[in-house]
């Protein structure tokens, strides 16, 4: 590590240690931590060094601070994961609904569908493709005109 990088990590660690020892409300402390982060930016590799050095410190306050950060990062990660899961579930539900509607419309228009057509449509996982097929079913006079081999 270059000395300039070492200096930044050391300066930031010392600033964190001082802030961790201060007795103040959480809002003020958070503001001061943001100031330190703004004025002593670190590259990703330096952040790893900082965290490693924070874990090695004997300062009870810094260890508590690191624990708080880890807990907050965990909560943020869980929250982001839940949000992403909800969005993904909604998209999958929408796609499933489009597929079921398309299958129902095709069965009504063309009669019982061959197994290979059902399997083909069950493998479509893009809503846009199902929308295009839903448009085709309006004009198609036969399964061949649905051009399922093009998807």
N, C-alpha and C positions, 0 to 999 in steps of 0.2 A: 504494500500500500504506500502511495506517495505521502510525503510529510504533510502536504496541504490537506489531503483527505483525512489523515490522522488528526490533524489539528481541528478540522470541522467536527469529526466524531467526538473528540475530546471536549471541545467547546460546548457542543450540544449536550453531552453527558453531564458536564458540570452545571450547565444551565438547568437541566432537568433535576439534578440533585438539589440545587438551591430552591427551585420551585416546589419540589416535593416536600421540603422542610418547612415551607411557609404555611402558616395557619391562616387560611382565608376560605371564603365560600367557593363552592365548586365553579360557579359562573366566572368569577375573576381568575381562578386558576386556569380554567379552560381557555380564557382569553389570552392569558400570558403564554400558555403552551402554544397557542396558534401564532403568537408573535415570534416565539423562538423558532417554530417550524418555518415561518416565512423568511426569517433573516438568516437562518442556518440551514439551507436546503441540503439534503443528502441524496446521492445516487442510490439506487436499489442495493448495490453491493455494500455501501456504507451503512445503510439501514440495518442490514444483517449484522454488521460489526457492532453497531450501536446496541442492538437488542442483546447480542451475545455478551457485551460488556456490562449491560444493565443487569443481566442474570448473574454475572460474576461479582457484582458489587455487594458489599456488606451493609449498605445503607438500607435499613428497614423501610424507609419512606419510598425509596426508588423501587424496591421489590414490590411494595403495595401498589405503587403507580403502574408498574408493568402488569401486575395481576389485573388491575382495573382495565387497562387497555386490552388485554387478552380477552377478558369477559365481554367488553364492549364490541370487540371485533367479532367474537363468536355470535353475539346477539344480532349484529348487523348481517353476518353471513347467513344465519338462520332465517332472518327476516327476508333477505333477498332471495334465498332459496324457496321460501314459502310463496313469495310473490311470483317468482318465475314458474313454480309448479302450478299455481292457480291459473296463470295465463296459458300455460301449456295445456292444462286440463280443459280449459274453455275452448281452445283451438281444436283439441281432439274431439270434444263433444260436438262442436259445430261441424267438423268434417264427418263424424259418424252420422249426424242427422242428415247431412246432404247425401251421404251414400245410401242411407235407408230410404230417403225420399226418391232418389234416382232409381233404386231397385224396384220400389213399389210402382213408380210410373212406367218403367220398362215392362214389368210383369203385366200391368193392366193393358198396355198397348200391344205387347207382342206375345202375351200368354206366358206359360211356364218357361223360365229361363234355363238354358243348359248350365250344368255345373261349372263348366270352364268360364262362362260369362260372369257368374256369381263370384267365383274365385278371383277373376281378373279385377272386378270392381272392389272386392274386399281388400285387394292389395294396393289400391290407389290411396295415397295418404296426403295428397295435395288438394286443398279445397278448390283451387283454380281449375284443376283438371275436372273435378266433379261438376263445377259450374258449367264448363264447356260441354260436358256430356249431357247435362240437364237441358242446355239449349238445343243440342242435337236431337234429343228425343222428341222435341216438338215437331220437327220437320221430317224425321226419318220414318220411312214406311216399312222398314225391315231392320232386323238386327245387323245385317251387313252394312246398311247405311249409317249405323252408329259409329262405324270405323273404329271399333275397339282395339284393333291391331295397331293403331297409331299411337296409343297411349303407353 
